[in-house]
Amino acid sequence: MSEEVLSAPEVATAPDASVSQNATASNIAAVKPRQAFRGKVTRVDLGGAFVDIGVGVDAYIHISQIASEGPITRVADVLKVGDEIQVYVAAVDPQTRRIGLTMTKPPTYDWSDLQIGLKIANVRVVSLESFGAFVDIDGPKHGLVPFNLMPKGKRPKVGDILDAVWVIEVNEEKRRIGLTMIEPPALPWEKIHRGDTLTGVVTRIERKGAFVDVGAEREGLIRSSSFGSGFVNISDYLSVNERVSVRVIKVDPAKKQLDLAMEGINPEDFELSSGPDEILSPMQAAFQRAQRSRRNPEQHQSRTERKLSQQDEILARTLKQLQSQRNK
C-alpha cells in the first residue's frame, strides 16, 4: 500500500455527531486491516475522498487507492458525494482516529496468517521451474511446491487448480513461502517433547511391544519392558484399536523414533509374575487382577488368570470328591 494512505488527513467529528468520543474510539479499535465495508462518499478533495463506513469517523481513500480503468487526474471525475463504494481497510490508527482505505481487494492471507500446517484449498499453478511449481495462494506472494513434495506421478501444468496445499515454511524476511501437496502429520516432530502426554490408538501388537498412532509421522512404541522385567505378554494388557493415554519417554526426529509408556503405569506393579507358567499365590493373583481392572475393567482375563481359574475348579472338584468319600 502507498504510504500516503497512512498520512491521510485527520477528520474531526462534527459537534452534533450522535456518536460520542468514547463510542467512536471503541468503534475504531474494532476496525482491522483488510476488513471490507460498503461506504458512502461524504467529501471529495484533490488528494482523495472521505468515506463514511459507519464507525463514527470518516475514513480516507487516497487517489492512488481508487480503482479505475485508466489513470485518474481528478478524483471528482470518478467519485462524487453520495456514491456508495466497496472499500477495504488498508491501515488504521486508533490513537489519531485515522483509517486509510483502498478499493483493491487485499489478499486473503497476510504473513501473520501463514502458520506452519495451514491448509489452503484450490490454489492455481502460475509457473513451473526445474525444481517445483509456484502457486497463487492469495497471499503476500506466490508459494513454492517442490516436485519431491508432490504425490508420486503428479506433475501439474500452468493453470491447473490444486485441491489443497499445506504450509511448511514461512520466511517474511526472505519473502519465501514453502508448500507441500502431501498432507503433513497432525503432530510434527518439532512439537513432540519428552514428558508430553498424548492420546493415541493401538495399531498393532508385537513381541517387543505395542505400536500406537498418536498423529505423528510414525507410530510410537510402548515396549513390553515398560510393564516390568521378564516375560510379558503385552496382549494381556492392551488390544488393537484400544485408545490409550501415553507419555513420551524418548523422541528422536532424525531417526524418526518415538518411545512411549502407558500413562499412570508403574512397572513395579507388574513384576510379581516373571513368566507365563508361574503359579501365583491367591494374594499375588488378586493384586494383579486389581491392577489390570483399574486400567481396563472390560479387558478379558489374562492367560495366567485363566490358568488360575482352571486350577481353582480342579481343586474344588477334588475337595468335593474327598468330602464325598469321607461321608460314605
Residue frames relative to the residue before (quaternion, step in Angstrom):
aa qw qx qy qz dx dy dz
M 1.0000 0.0000 0.0000 0.0000 0.00 0.00 0.00
S 0.5449 -0.6127 0.4563 0.3457 3.56 -1.09 0.61
E 0.5101 -0.6525 0.4592 0.3212 3.59 -0.98 0.77
E 0.5449 0.6242 -0.4041 0.3876 3.57 1.21 -0.41
V 0.5673 0.5893 -0.3892 0.4235 3.56 1.14 -0.48
L 0.6600 0.5200 -0.3019 0.4504 3.55 1.03 -0.81
S 0.7356 0.3969 -0.2297 0.4986 3.59 1.11 -0.58
A 0.2055 0.7990 -0.5352 0.1814 3.55 1.10 0.71
P 0.6036 -0.5888 0.3882 0.3718 3.59 -1.04 0.71
E 0.4486 -0.6706 0.5175 0.2850 3.56 -1.08 0.74
V 0.1939 -0.7921 0.5735 0.0779 3.53 -0.95 0.93
A 0.2820 -0.7581 0.5644 0.1648 3.56 -0.73 1.03
T 0.4849 -0.6571 0.4911 0.3032 3.53 -1.04 0.78
A 0.5383 -0.6393 0.4394 0.3293 3.56 -0.94 0.86
P 0.6137 -0.5938 0.3712 0.3646 3.62 -1.04 0.75
D 0.7481 0.3853 -0.2248 0.4912 3.58 1.01 -0.71
A 0.3141 0.7664 -0.5112 0.2295 3.59 1.22 0.34
S 0.4615 -0.7059 0.4724 0.2560 3.55 -1.02 0.86
V 0.6513 0.4917 -0.3160 0.4839 3.60 1.24 -0.31
S 0.3976 -0.7273 0.5064 0.2378 3.57 -0.75 1.03
Q 0.6655 -0.4963 0.3674 0.4192 3.57 -1.29 0.35
N 0.6613 0.5090 -0.3118 0.4543 3.61 0.94 -0.87
A 0.6599 0.5010 -0.3062 0.4687 3.55 0.97 -0.88
T 0.6359 0.5309 -0.3285 0.4536 3.58 1.02 -0.82
A 0.6505 0.5148 -0.3132 0.4624 3.56 0.94 -0.90
S 0.6453 0.5228 -0.3140 0.4600 3.56 1.03 -0.82
N 0.6538 0.5157 -0.3113 0.4579 3.57 0.99 -0.87
I 0.6607 0.5058 -0.3083 0.4611 3.57 0.96 -0.88
A 0.6282 0.5508 -0.3352 0.4355 3.57 1.01 -0.79
A 0.6698 0.5012 -0.2955 0.4614 3.58 1.16 -0.57
V 0.5720 0.5941 -0.3752 0.4231 3.58 1.29 -0.26
K 0.0828 -0.8085 0.5827 0.0026 3.57 -0.83 1.02
P 0.6078 -0.5495 0.4168 0.3935 3.60 -1.13 0.57
R 0.8080 0.2616 -0.2560 0.4617 3.53 -1.21 0.83
Q 0.4488 0.6628 -0.4776 0.3622 3.60 1.22 0.09
A 0.3338 -0.7438 0.5496 0.1824 3.56 -1.10 0.74
F 0.0152 -0.7870 0.6167 -0.0124 3.57 -1.07 0.80
R 0.2779 -0.6764 0.6439 0.2248 3.50 -1.30 0.45
G 0.0071 -0.8510 0.5224 -0.0539 3.59 -0.27 1.29
K 0.3402 -0.7170 0.5717 0.2082 3.53 -1.37 0.27
V 0.4480 -0.6931 0.5013 0.2599 3.57 -0.87 1.01
T 0.1580 -0.8129 0.5571 0.0621 3.57 -0.78 1.08
R 0.8011 -0.0307 0.0315 0.5969 3.58 1.15 -0.54
V 0.1873 -0.7761 0.5957 0.0875 3.56 -1.10 0.75
D 0.0008 -0.7841 0.6206 0.0126 3.59 -0.98 0.82
L 0.7502 -0.4100 0.2597 0.4490 3.58 -1.27 -0.06
G 0.7398 0.4418 -0.2305 0.4522 3.59 1.05 -0.74
G 0.8003 -0.1569 0.1370 0.5623 3.58 1.18 -0.38
A 0.4532 -0.6649 0.5107 0.3028 3.55 -1.12 -0.68
F 0.3789 -0.6800 0.5811 0.2372 3.53 -1.27 0.61
V 0.0930 -0.8104 0.5785 -0.0051 3.55 -0.92 0.99
D 0.3197 -0.7253 0.5823 0.1809 3.55 -0.95 0.97
I 0.0414 -0.8126 0.5813 -0.0059 3.59 -0.54 1.18
G 0.6222 -0.6174 0.3169 0.3624 3.57 1.24 0.40
V 0.5751 0.5906 -0.3977 0.4030 3.60 1.09 0.54
G 0.6694 -0.5392 0.2919 0.4195 3.59 1.21 0.37
V 0.7664 0.1559 -0.1191 0.6116 3.58 1.27 -0.15
D 0.4919 -0.6758 0.4569 0.3044 3.57 -0.92 0.86
A 0.3242 -0.7068 0.5968 0.1979 3.53 -1.12 0.79
Y 0.3370 -0.7509 0.5398 0.1765 3.56 -1.27 0.32
I 0.1121 -0.7718 0.6225 0.0658 3.54 -1.01 0.86
H 0.3534 -0.7518 0.5239 0.1884 3.55 -0.65 1.16
I 0.6535 -0.5375 0.3673 0.3862 3.56 -1.17 0.57
S 0.6489 0.5336 -0.3198 0.4381 3.58 1.07 -0.69
Q 0.7087 0.4421 -0.2502 0.4895 3.59 1.23 -0.38
I 0.5144 0.6213 -0.4233 0.4125 3.58 1.30 0.21
A 0.3756 -0.7396 0.5158 0.2141 3.56 -0.76 1.05
S 0.1467 0.7786 -0.5942 0.1385 3.57 -0.88 0.96
E 0.5647 -0.6153 0.4326 0.3398 3.58 -1.16 0.57
G 0.8038 0.1295 -0.0668 0.5768 3.58 1.14 -0.53
P 0.7314 -0.3893 0.2937 0.4766 3.61 -1.25 -0.07
I 0.2782 -0.7495 0.5801 0.1557 3.56 -1.12 0.76
T 0.1518 -0.7907 0.5880 0.0773 3.58 -0.76 1.05
R 0.7791 0.1051 -0.0642 0.6146 3.57 1.17 -0.62
V 0.4845 -0.6726 0.4791 0.2888 3.56 -0.84 1.02
A 0.6390 0.5619 -0.3256 0.4122 3.58 1.00 -0.82
D 0.5882 0.5813 -0.3742 0.4197 3.58 1.22 -0.34
V 0.7802 0.3173 -0.1658 0.5130 3.61 1.13 -0.53
L 0.7842 0.2046 -0.1239 0.5726 3.61 1.17 -0.49
K 0.0653 -0.7801 0.6221 0.0150 3.54 -1.10 0.82
V 0.6284 -0.5258 0.4103 0.4004 3.55 -1.20 0.50
G 0.7584 0.3337 -0.2765 0.4869 3.55 -0.87 1.01
D 0.5211 0.6330 -0.4230 0.3858 3.60 1.21 -0.30
E 0.2572 -0.7303 0.6097 0.1697 3.57 -1.09 0.77
I 0.0078 0.8205 -0.5685 0.0596 3.56 -0.74 1.07
Q 0.4433 -0.6503 0.5489 0.2816 3.53 -1.26 0.54
V 0.0364 0.8094 -0.5817 0.0718 3.58 -0.69 1.10
Y 0.2230 -0.7455 0.6147 0.1292 3.54 -1.34 0.38
V 0.4962 -0.6568 0.4767 0.3084 3.57 -1.05 0.75
A 0.2166 -0.7784 0.5803 0.1018 3.55 -0.79 1.09
A 0.7816 -0.0949 0.0962 0.6089 3.59 1.04 -0.80
V 0.0508 -0.7901 0.6106 0.0199 3.55 -1.16 0.61
D 0.0620 -0.7752 0.6285 0.0086 3.55 -1.04 0.89
P 0.2908 -0.8001 0.4987 0.1632 3.62 -0.11 1.27
Q 0.6357 0.5579 -0.3445 0.4073 3.62 1.02 -0.73
T 0.7621 0.3128 -0.1875 0.5350 3.58 0.92 -0.86
R 0.3695 -0.7555 0.4580 0.2880 3.57 1.35 -0.04
R 0.4415 0.6635 -0.4761 0.3717 3.55 0.90 0.99
I 0.0497 -0.7778 0.6265 0.0012 3.54 -0.98 0.90
G 0.1729 -0.7837 0.5913 0.0799 3.56 -0.75 1.08
L 0.1919 -0.8083 0.5530 0.0634 3.56 -0.93 0.95
T 0.0942 -0.7476 0.6494 0.1024 3.51 -1.39 0.20
M 0.3744 -0.7102 0.5443 0.2431 3.56 -1.20 0.52
T 0.5712 0.5667 -0.3821 0.4545 3.57 1.30 0.01
K 0.4418 -0.7079 0.4818 0.2676 3.57 -0.66 1.09
P 0.3658 -0.7412 0.5151 0.2270 3.63 -0.68 1.02
P 0.6185 -0.5408 0.3968 0.4095 3.61 -1.19 0.36
T 0.6119 -0.5703 0.4098 0.3638 3.54 -1.22 0.57
Y 0.7988 0.2310 -0.1006 0.5463 3.58 0.97 -0.88
D 0.1924 -0.7283 0.6466 0.1200 3.52 -1.11 0.86
W 0.7188 -0.4216 0.2985 0.4652 3.61 -1.23 0.13
S 0.6755 0.5099 -0.2990 0.4408 3.58 0.95 -0.86
D 0.6471 0.5270 -0.3216 0.4474 3.60 1.19 -0.42
L 0.6510 0.5471 -0.3116 0.4241 3.59 1.15 -0.54
Q 0.0290 0.8128 -0.5753 0.0868 3.53 0.09 1.34
I 0.5975 -0.5628 0.4279 0.3784 3.57 -1.16 0.64
G 0.7765 0.3075 -0.2460 0.4918 3.56 -0.86 1.00
L 0.4742 0.6817 -0.4415 0.3397 3.60 1.27 -0.20
K 0.2696 -0.7542 0.5801 0.1482 3.56 -0.93 0.95
I 0.0699 -0.7855 0.6148 0.0089 3.58 -0.86 1.01
A 0.2330 -0.8135 0.5242 0.0951 3.56 -0.63 1.15
N 0.8670 0.1613 -0.1133 0.4576 3.52 -1.37 0.49
V 0.2464 0.7606 -0.5542 0.2316 3.56 0.48 1.21
R 0.3565 -0.7589 0.5152 0.1778 3.57 -1.07 0.77
V 0.4191 -0.6877 0.5387 0.2475 3.56 -0.98 0.89
V 0.1557 -0.8260 0.5390 0.0544 3.58 -0.65 1.14
S 0.8049 -0.0556 0.0261 0.5903 3.61 1.15 -0.44
L 0.2591 -0.7488 0.5925 0.1454 3.54 -1.26 0.53
E 0.0980 -0.7653 0.6344 0.0471 3.53 -1.09 0.83
S 0.6971 -0.4725 0.3272 0.4286 3.57 -1.25 0.09
F 0.7385 0.4151 -0.2083 0.4888 3.58 1.19 -0.55
G 0.8157 -0.1441 0.1105 0.5492 3.62 1.16 -0.25
A 0.5033 -0.6394 0.4964 0.3024 3.53 -1.35 -0.24
F 0.2925 -0.7198 0.6009 0.1875 3.54 -1.06 0.82
V 0.0859 -0.8100 0.5800 0.0048 3.55 -0.89 1.00
D 0.4372 -0.6755 0.5350 0.2577 3.53 -1.21 0.66
I 0.0908 -0.8197 0.5654 0.0143 3.59 -0.47 1.22
D 0.4420 -0.6856 0.4459 0.3686 3.59 1.34 0.15
G 0.4888 0.6398 -0.4316 0.4067 3.53 0.93 1.03
P 0.7766 -0.3447 0.2368 0.4712 3.59 -1.23 -0.32
K 0.7730 -0.0574 0.0181 0.6316 3.61 1.25 -0.40
H 0.6405 -0.5194 0.3898 0.4100 3.54 -1.30 0.19
G 0.3418 -0.7304 0.5556 0.2025 3.56 -1.16 0.65
L 0.3590 -0.7360 0.5412 0.1910 3.57 -1.24 0.55
V 0.1198 -0.7531 0.6442 0.0588 3.53 -0.99 0.99
P 0.2954 -0.7610 0.5456 0.1899 3.65 -0.36 1.15
F 0.6012 -0.5889 0.3959 0.3675 3.59 -1.09 0.64
N 0.6676 0.5064 -0.3177 0.4438 3.61 1.04 -0.69
L 0.6808 0.4224 -0.2960 0.5200 3.60 1.28 -0.03
M 0.5208 0.5612 -0.4395 0.4696 3.53 1.19 0.73
P 0.6004 -0.5475 0.4205 0.4037 3.63 -1.12 0.51
K 0.6009 -0.5980 0.3923 0.3569 3.55 -1.02 0.83
G 0.8218 0.2354 -0.1936 0.4813 3.55 -0.92 0.96
K 0.6560 0.4864 -0.3200 0.4803 3.59 1.26 0.04
R 0.0880 0.7667 -0.6275 0.1033 3.56 -0.55 1.21
P 0.2675 -0.8058 0.5043 0.1573 3.63 -0.25 1.20
K 0.3490 -0.7005 0.5787 0.2291 3.54 -1.33 0.28
V 0.6449 -0.4983 0.3936 0.4253 3.56 -1.24 0.36
G 0.7572 0.3287 -0.2742 0.4934 3.54 -0.86 1.03
D 0.5340 0.6254 -0.4100 0.3944 3.60 1.23 -0.34
I 0.3023 -0.7178 0.5962 0.1950 3.55 -1.20 0.62
L 0.2393 -0.7680 0.5817 0.1210 3.57 -0.72 1.10
D 0.5321 -0.6664 0.4210 0.3090 3.56 -0.83 1.01
A 0.7985 -0.1494 0.1345 0.5675 3.58 0.90 -0.88
V 0.0444 -0.7419 0.6671 0.0502 3.52 -1.28 0.59
W 0.2600 -0.7547 0.5829 0.1515 3.54 -1.27 0.47
V 0.4568 -0.6868 0.4990 0.2657 3.57 -1.02 0.86
I 0.0504 -0.8058 0.5899 0.0109 3.58 -0.85 0.99
E 0.7944 0.1087 -0.0731 0.5932 3.61 1.24 -0.24
V 0.0188 0.7686 -0.6388 0.0290 3.56 -1.04 0.88
N 0.1012 0.7811 -0.6064 0.1094 3.57 -0.66 1.13
E 0.2329 -0.8118 0.5217 0.1203 3.56 -0.06 1.30
E 0.6199 0.5632 -0.3463 0.4226 3.58 1.01 -0.79
K 0.7542 0.3316 -0.1850 0.5357 3.58 0.97 -0.90
R 0.3406 -0.7646 0.4732 0.2747 3.56 1.38 0.00
R 0.4427 0.6718 -0.4535 0.3836 3.50 0.79 1.16
I 0.0480 -0.7768 0.6279 -0.0026 3.56 -0.97 0.97
G 0.1357 -0.8066 0.5738 0.0423 3.57 -0.57 1.18
L 0.0913 -0.8112 0.5776 -0.0026 3.56 -0.94 0.96
T 0.1401 -0.7574 0.6262 0.1208 3.54 -1.34 0.25
M 0.3615 -0.7102 0.5585 0.2302 3.56 -1.18 0.62
I 0.6149 0.5159 -0.3432 0.4878 3.59 1.31 -0.13
E 0.4463 -0.7179 0.4575 0.2758 3.58 -0.54 1.14
P 0.3511 -0.7536 0.5142 0.2108 3.60 -0.66 1.06
P 0.6228 -0.5382 0.3912 0.4115 3.61 -1.19 0.36
A 0.5950 -0.5866 0.4149 0.3602 3.54 -1.16 0.61
L 0.7708 0.2309 -0.1183 0.5818 3.57 1.17 -0.65
P 0.1965 -0.8049 0.5490 0.1102 3.64 -0.11 1.23
W 0.6713 -0.5282 0.3413 0.3922 3.56 -1.20 0.57
E 0.6700 0.5297 -0.3195 0.4105 3.59 0.93 -0.86
K 0.6811 0.4643 -0.2916 0.4853 3.60 1.24 -0.25
I 0.6062 0.5292 -0.3643 0.4688 3.60 1.27 0.10
H 0.0171 0.8090 -0.5854 0.0506 3.57 -0.76 1.04
R 0.6088 -0.5524 0.4277 0.3761 3.54 -1.19 0.58
G 0.7655 0.3248 -0.2674 0.4869 3.55 -0.88 0.98
D 0.4961 0.6541 -0.4321 0.3733 3.59 1.26 -0.24
T 0.2723 -0.7241 0.6074 0.1805 3.55 -1.18 0.66
L 0.0330 -0.8140 0.5783 -0.0439 3.56 -0.71 1.13
T 0.3023 -0.7137 0.5956 0.2110 3.54 -1.30 0.33
G 0.0859 0.8131 -0.5688 0.0889 3.56 -0.87 0.93
V 0.4231 -0.6764 0.5454 0.2569 3.53 -1.39 -0.03
V 0.4435 -0.6813 0.5160 0.2701 3.58 -0.91 0.94
T 0.1958 -0.8174 0.5365 0.0757 3.59 -0.65 1.15
R 0.7899 -0.1033 0.0724 0.6001 3.60 1.08 -0.64
I 0.2398 -0.7586 0.5937 0.1207 3.52 -1.27 0.56
E 0.0215 -0.7835 0.6207 -0.0201 3.55 -0.87 1.03
R 0.7329 -0.4237 0.2874 0.4481 3.55 -1.29 0.14
K 0.7150 0.4645 -0.2722 0.4461 3.59 0.97 -0.82
G 0.7814 -0.2814 0.1679 0.5311 3.58 1.19 -0.24
A 0.5570 -0.5892 0.4747 0.3425 3.53 -1.37 -0.26
F 0.2893 -0.7467 0.5765 0.1624 3.56 -0.99 0.90
V 0.1179 -0.8151 0.5672 -0.0073 3.53 -0.88 1.08
D 0.2935 -0.7383 0.5840 0.1664 3.56 -0.90 0.98
V 0.0408 -0.8146 0.5781 -0.0232 3.57 -0.51 1.24
G 0.6539 -0.5198 0.3077 0.4556 3.59 1.28 0.22
A 0.5163 0.6276 -0.4217 0.4022 3.59 1.29 0.12
E 0.7135 -0.4358 0.3233 0.4432 3.55 -1.33 0.10
R 0.7835 0.1153 -0.0650 0.6072 3.56 1.13 -0.70
E 0.5964 -0.5678 0.4276 0.3729 3.54 -1.26 0.46
G 0.3846 -0.6806 0.5682 0.2570 3.53 -1.23 0.50
L 0.3322 -0.7549 0.5394 0.1694 3.57 -1.22 0.49
I 0.1820 -0.7146 0.6655 0.1158 3.54 -0.99 0.97
R 0.2679 -0.7990 0.5177 0.1478 3.58 -0.32 1.21
S 0.5972 -0.5822 0.4199 0.3579 3.54 -1.12 0.72
S 0.6158 0.5819 -0.3404 0.4078 3.56 1.07 -0.75
S 0.5927 0.5823 -0.3788 0.4077 3.59 1.15 -0.43
F 0.6548 0.4792 -0.3118 0.4944 3.59 1.31 -0.17
G 0.7414 -0.3564 0.2150 0.5264 3.57 1.25 0.20
S 0.5847 -0.5879 0.4298 0.3574 3.57 -1.27 0.36
G 0.7042 0.4459 -0.3357 0.4389 3.55 -1.30 0.30
F 0.7341 -0.3902 0.3001 0.4678 3.54 -1.32 -0.25
V 0.0206 0.7789 -0.6257 0.0371 3.56 -0.94 0.95
N 0.2134 -0.7404 0.6249 0.1256 3.55 -0.82 1.03
I 0.2689 -0.8243 0.4744 0.1521 3.55 -0.01 1.33
S 0.5521 0.6061 -0.3940 0.4155 3.60 1.22 -0.34
D 0.5601 0.5876 -0.3901 0.4345 3.57 1.26 -0.28
Y 0.7641 0.3754 -0.1796 0.4929 3.55 1.18 -0.56
L 0.7988 0.1737 -0.0758 0.5709 3.58 1.12 -0.63
S 0.1273 -0.7768 0.6101 0.0896 3.56 -1.22 0.45
V 0.6104 -0.5575 0.4149 0.3801 3.60 -1.17 0.57
N 0.8023 0.2278 -0.2452 0.4943 3.56 -1.08 0.97
E 0.4744 0.6492 -0.4605 0.3761 3.58 1.24 0.11
R 0.3337 -0.7295 0.5640 0.1961 3.58 -0.98 0.87
V 0.0215 -0.8327 0.5503 -0.0583 3.55 -0.69 1.12
S 0.3511 -0.6819 0.5960 0.2378 3.53 -1.31 0.41
V 0.0307 -0.8274 0.5589 -0.0458 3.56 -0.67 1.13
R 0.3022 -0.7260 0.5913 0.1788 3.53 -1.33 0.40
V 0.4189 -0.7018 0.5180 0.2524 3.57 -0.94 0.90
I 0.0969 -0.8097 0.5772 0.0438 3.58 -0.71 1.05
K 0.7932 -0.0036 -0.0223 0.6086 3.59 1.26 -0.29
V 0.0139 0.7844 -0.6198 0.0212 3.57 -0.99 0.87
D 0.0181 -0.7883 0.6136 -0.0411 3.56 -0.88 1.04
P 0.2456 -0.8109 0.5129 0.1382 3.63 0.01 1.28
A 0.6234 0.5577 -0.3515 0.4204 3.61 1.01 -0.76
K 0.7549 0.3329 -0.1851 0.5339 3.59 0.97 -0.87
K 0.3464 -0.7589 0.4754 0.2793 3.55 1.35 -0.10
Q 0.4310 0.6759 -0.4704 0.3690 3.55 0.88 1.04
L 0.0398 -0.7906 0.6105 -0.0256 3.53 -1.03 0.86
D 0.1068 -0.7919 0.6008 0.0242 3.56 -0.57 1.22
L 0.1143 -0.8106 0.5743 0.0044 3.53 -0.91 1.02
A 0.1369 -0.7451 0.6405 0.1263 3.52 -1.35 0.23
M 0.5590 -0.5968 0.4483 0.3610 3.56 -1.12 0.64
E 0.4362 -0.6940 0.5097 0.2612 3.56 -0.85 0.97
G 0.8229 0.2326 -0.1841 0.4845 3.56 -0.93 0.95
I 0.6089 0.5509 -0.3556 0.4464 3.61 1.27 0.08
N 0.1694 -0.7586 0.6242 0.0787 3.54 -0.97 0.98
P 0.4696 -0.7089 0.4409 0.2872 3.63 -0.54 1.10
E 0.6008 0.5850 -0.3648 0.4046 3.60 1.09 -0.64
D 0.5839 0.5954 -0.3719 0.4078 3.57 1.19 -0.52
F 0.7498 0.4016 -0.1945 0.4886 3.58 1.17 -0.56
E 0.5359 0.6675 -0.3854 0.3446 3.60 1.22 0.13
L 0.4266 0.6978 -0.4783 0.3198 3.62 1.19 0.22
S 0.7608 0.2784 -0.1582 0.5644 3.57 1.15 -0.68
S 0.1461 -0.8137 0.5589 0.0653 3.55 -0.74 1.05
G 0.8049 0.1267 -0.0884 0.5730 3.62 1.19 0.06
P 0.6301 -0.5848 0.3624 0.3600 3.55 -1.17 0.51
D 0.7352 0.4222 -0.2368 0.4745 3.58 1.14 -0.55
E 0.4314 0.7088 -0.4675 0.3047 3.56 1.24 0.08
I 0.3022 -0.7380 0.5743 0.1848 3.59 -0.93 0.87
L 0.2199 -0.7991 0.5511 0.0971 3.55 -0.60 1.17
S 0.5210 -0.5862 0.5058 0.3594 3.50 -1.26 0.43
P 0.6534 -0.5129 0.3575 0.4267 3.63 -1.13 0.44
M 0.6566 0.5111 -0.3245 0.4499 3.62 0.99 -0.77
Q 0.6541 0.5043 -0.3114 0.4700 3.59 1.00 -0.83
A 0.6536 0.5120 -0.3149 0.4599 3.56 0.96 -0.87
A 0.6483 0.5131 -0.3212 0.4618 3.59 0.97 -0.83
F 0.6377 0.5311 -0.3302 0.4498 3.57 1.03 -0.79
Q 0.6703 0.4856 -0.3068 0.4698 3.59 0.92 -0.88
R 0.6366 0.5204 -0.3427 0.4544 3.60 0.95 -0.77
A 0.6452 0.5204 -0.3234 0.4565 3.60 1.01 -0.80
Q 0.6431 0.5233 -0.3246 0.4552 3.57 0.99 -0.82
R 0.7032 0.4703 -0.2757 0.4565 3.58 0.88 -0.90
S 0.6691 0.4889 -0.3156 0.4623 3.57 0.94 -0.79
R 0.5784 0.5736 -0.3802 0.4382 3.60 1.16 -0.47
R 0.6799 0.4735 -0.2816 0.4839 3.61 1.11 -0.72
N 0.8139 -0.0475 0.1046 0.5695 3.55 0.79 -1.04
P 0.2593 -0.8161 0.4971 0.1404 3.59 0.04 1.29
E 0.7085 0.4711 -0.2648 0.4537 3.60 1.11 -0.66
Q 0.4532 0.7105 -0.4438 0.3047 3.59 1.29 -0.08
H 0.5072 -0.6489 0.4708 0.3163 3.61 -1.04 0.79
Q 0.6407 -0.5194 0.3939 0.4057 3.55 -1.25 0.42
S 0.4646 -0.6572 0.5130 0.2985 3.55 -1.12 0.67
R 0.6783 -0.4825 0.3527 0.4274 3.55 -1.29 0.27
T 0.6409 0.5238 -0.3248 0.4576 3.59 1.00 -0.83
E 0.6604 0.5070 -0.3096 0.4594 3.57 0.95 -0.87
R 0.6424 0.5163 -0.3325 0.4586 3.59 1.01 -0.77
K 0.6359 0.5229 -0.3242 0.4659 3.54 1.07 -0.80
L 0.6390 0.5179 -0.3251 0.4666 3.59 1.01 -0.81
S 0.6408 0.5290 -0.3239 0.4523 3.56 1.00 -0.81
Q 0.6478 0.5063 -0.3142 0.4747 3.59 1.00 -0.83
Q 0.6473 0.5155 -0.3221 0.4599 3.58 1.00 -0.82
D 0.6226 0.5383 -0.3348 0.4588 3.58 1.07 -0.78
E 0.6551 0.5127 -0.3130 0.4582 3.58 0.99 -0.84
I 0.6462 0.5143 -0.3158 0.4670 3.58 0.98 -0.88
L 0.6564 0.5136 -0.3053 0.4606 3.57 0.94 -0.91
A 0.6545 0.5141 -0.3158 0.4557 3.57 0.97 -0.85
R 0.6606 0.4943 -0.3167 0.4679 3.61 0.96 -0.80
T 0.6370 0.5310 -0.3288 0.4518 3.59 1.03 -0.81
L 0.6584 0.5039 -0.3054 0.4683 3.59 0.94 -0.88
K 0.6432 0.5291 -0.3199 0.4517 3.56 1.04 -0.81
Q 0.6499 0.5101 -0.3129 0.4686 3.59 1.04 -0.82
L 0.6469 0.5194 -0.3166 0.4599 3.60 0.97 -0.85
Q 0.6532 0.5114 -0.3071 0.4663 3.55 0.99 -0.86
S 0.6437 0.5268 -0.3187 0.4545 3.56 1.05 -0.79
Q 0.6571 0.5102 -0.3145 0.4572 3.61 1.00 -0.86
R 0.6450 0.5242 -0.3292 0.4482 3.61 1.00 -0.75
N 0.6829 0.5070 -0.2939 0.4360 3.58 1.01 -0.76
K 0.5829 0.5893 -0.3823 0.4084 3.61 1.24 -0.26
